[in-house]
Amino acid sequence: MGVASVIYRRPLIALAILCLWPVARLTSVLAAAPDAAPPSPADTAKPSPTPIRNEDAILRKLIELQLQVTTLKGEVAQLRRALGELGMGPAAADAAAKPTGVHIALNATDPVLGNPDAPVAIVEFSDFQCPYCGRFQQETFSELKKAYIDTGRVRYISRQFPLPMHPLARDAAIAAHCAAKQQAYWKMRDGLFSQQPRLGPELYKELSATLQLDGTAFTGCLTDPGTAGEVDADMALGQSLGVRGTPSFFVGRVAKGQIVDAQNIRGAKPFPMFARAIEPLLQ
């Protein structure tokens, strides 16, 4: 079975095998190397070439193993690239879409795109510095919006989940929340994702002016501990739901002010995967 086949069938198992194989191979090489026999009384009087021959054999085996490890590194890199192409971040490579059985309470202050009374809802946990989140925004979100959000069948709710490995993500999330206080969340969200490489104070100021926000109020909001607390609350909710990486989505039917029996979709998955989760809920 080739590397590509293993990737698509069992990506994590493949990764574990590839990572552990060198250890097993080294053990087998050392075990197979000829051992030096204890010297006999007759041998003690003269040097024996056997240890040298044994050392040469082990050295040849180790050189062979080094070449195999170099090849293996290339295969691991190929595996990682393939996982990336599938839209799987480091924490999202083990799941696609699965029922979670969780219920998520809806908050009146959540940024909602689309019909607020739509029967199906998607809750997004995202990170503005995450490249997979940027890919989802570019490749999937527009299709999702056109097919389900703009038609009034799905409401889309955005939550923040800035990962510790992304030092600019938290401040970007705060800027988005500040824009939300002036009814400009979704335009700010679009601007932050479309200019991901420029994340930072200058971009937030520039977008604030472009969106014609109240600059004084926006600047004050950026340093308001209450706004940071809102981002922390999003993080806490995501963690309670088992979110480990971004983007992560929960898709479910809305009943009595909450999303029920949500399915979790992890990673920057293509539009058809969302459609397969949404369509049964609309029946």
N, C-alpha and C positions, 0 to 999 in steps of 0.2 A: 504493500500500500504506500503510495507516495505521500510527500509532506502535505500537498494541497488537500488530498483526501482526508488525511487525519485532521487537518485544521477544521474543515467544515463538519466533520462528524463528531469529534470530541476534542475541542481546542484545548481545554485545560489538561486533559489526560495526556495529550500530545506534548504539551509544554513540560509537564512533570517528567515524562519519559526522557525527553531530550535533555533536561537539566540533570537527571540522575544517572544517565547512561555513562558519562565519563568516569564516575566513581566506581560503578560496577565493572567497567572495562579495566580500570587501573588495578582493581582487586584481582581480576582474573589473570592479568598479565603477571603480577607479582606471584600469584599462586602457581602459575605455570612455569615460572623460571626455575631452572635446575638448582637444587640445593647442594651445597658443598658437603660431602660426606666427612664425618670425623676422621682425622688422620690416624692411620695405623702406626704401630710402633716403627715399622720399617720406613714409613714416609717421613718420620720426624727428622731423620738425618739429612734429608735433601728437600729443597724448595719444590713446591708443586705448582704447576701452571693452572690447575683447575679453578682457583678463585678468580684469576684474571679472565679465563674464558667465561665464567659465570657472569662476571661484571660486564663483559662485552655483550653478552646475550641480553642482559637486562637493559643495557644502554640502547641497543638496537630496538628493543621492544618499546622503550619509552619514547624514542624518536618517532617510531611508527604511531604511537598513541598521540603524540603531539600533533602530527599531521592530521589524524582523525578528529582531534578536538578542534583544530582550525576549520575543518570542513563542517563540523557540528555547529560552530559559532555562526557560520553563514546560514545554516538551516534554521537556527533559532531566530536570526534576524529576519529571515523570510517569513517565519511564523508570526513574528510580531507585526511585520508590515501587513500581512494578510488579516490579522485581527483588527488592525487599524482601518483597513479598507472595509471591513464589515461594520464599522462604526462602533467598535467596542473599546471603551476606555479601560484603563487598568483595573478598575473595580467593577466593570460591567461586562466582562468577557464571559461570564458564566450564566447569563440569563437573557432571554428575549422578551417574551410576554407570558406572564403567568398570573392566575388568580391569586389574590392575596387574602381575600376575605375581610379586609380592613374597611372601616367606615371613616370617612374624612369629613369633619364638620366644615361647612362653608361659612366664611366670614364676610359680613357686608362691606368691609373695608378692603377686601382683596381686589387687586387689579383684574377685572374681568373683560374679556374681549368677546363680542358677540351677544346673542340674545340671553339676557340674564335669567330667563325662564326656560331655556332649552332643557330638554329631558336628559341629555347626556353631558357630562362635564369631563374635561381633562385638566388635571393639575400638573403643572410643570415645575420641576426643581432644576434650576439652571445656575450657571456660573458665567459671568460675562467675559472672563479670560480663558475659559475652557475652549480648546479648538474644536472639540466634538459638538459643543453647543453652537458654535459658530457654523459648523457644517450643517447641523439640523436647521438652523435659521435660513441658510442659503438654499438648501436642497429639498427640504420637506415641508417647512412651515407654510410656505405660500400655497402649496397644493392642499394642505390640510385646511387652511383658511378659506380657500375658494370653494372646496367641496362641502365643508361641514359648518364652519363658523359663519361665513357670510350668508349661508342659507338658513341660518337660525336654528339648526339642529343640534349644535354643540356649543357650549360655553367654554371658553379657554381661560384658565386661571394661572397666573404666574406667581411663583414663589422663588425666593433667593436661597442658593446653597453655595456660597463662595468657599471653595476648597482651600485649605491651609497652604497647599503648594503653589497657589496663585496669589501673589502678594498684592495685585491690583484689583482683584475681584471684589473684595469687601467694600472698598470705597466706591467702586462702580455700582454695586448693589445699593449703597446708601444714596448715591446720586439718582438712581432710578426711583427709589422711594420718595425722594424729595420732589422729583418731577410729578409723581403720582399725586402729591398734595396740591398740585396745580392742574390736575386733570390732563397731564401730558405723559403719563407713564409709557404708553405703547410707542409713541414717537421717540421718546428717550431710549427705550429698549432697542428700537430699530437703529438709532444712531450709534449706540454703544456697540452693537454687534457688527454693523457695517464698517466701523472704524476700530475694530479690536486692537490692531497694533498701536493705536494712539491713546489707549486708556491712560488717564491721568487727569490732574486738576485742570490743565489747559483745555482739554477736550470737553470736560463737564461744563466749564464756563462758556465755551464756544457753543455747545448744544443748547445751553440755557438761553443764550442770546438768540440763536436761530429759532428756537421755539417760542420766543417772546415771553419768557417767564419773568416773574418779578425777581430781578437779580438779587436784591437785598434779602428777600425771603428765602431764596434758593441757597445763597451762601450761608445764611444762618442755619438753615436746615442741615447742611452738610456736617456741621460740628455739634448738632443737637444730640445728646445722649439718647433721647427718646427714639430718634430715627435708627440709630445703631441697634437699639433694643428691638425694633421691629424686624431687622435683619436677623438678629439672634433668635427671635421667636420662629422665624421661618426655618432656620437651621435646626432648631430643637424639634420642630414638627417633622422635618424630613428624617432626622435621626430616629425618631420614635417609630417611623414607618419603615425603617430599614434601608433608607437611602445611604449609599456609600460612595457613589460617584455621580458624575453629571454627563449629559442630561439624564434625568429620570422622570418618568411620567406615570400618573395613575389615571386610568380611564374607567368610568363607571356610570351607572344610572343615578340620577338625582331623586331622592325621596326624603321628604320631611326635613329639608334643609341640610342634607348631607349626601355625600357620594357613597353608595353602598356597593359592597362586593367588587371593589376596584381591581382591575388588572394592572400589573406593573410592567411597563415597557422601559427597558434600560438601554441607553445608548442612542446614537444618532441614527435610528432605524429609518428605512424608506417608507414612503407614504402607504404602500399596500399593507404593511404590518399594522399601521394605525387603523386602516379601513377594516381589516379583519376583526379588530377588537371593537370597533364602533358599530358596524352594521348590525350585529345581533342585538345590540342594546336598543336599536331604533325600531325593532319589530314590534 
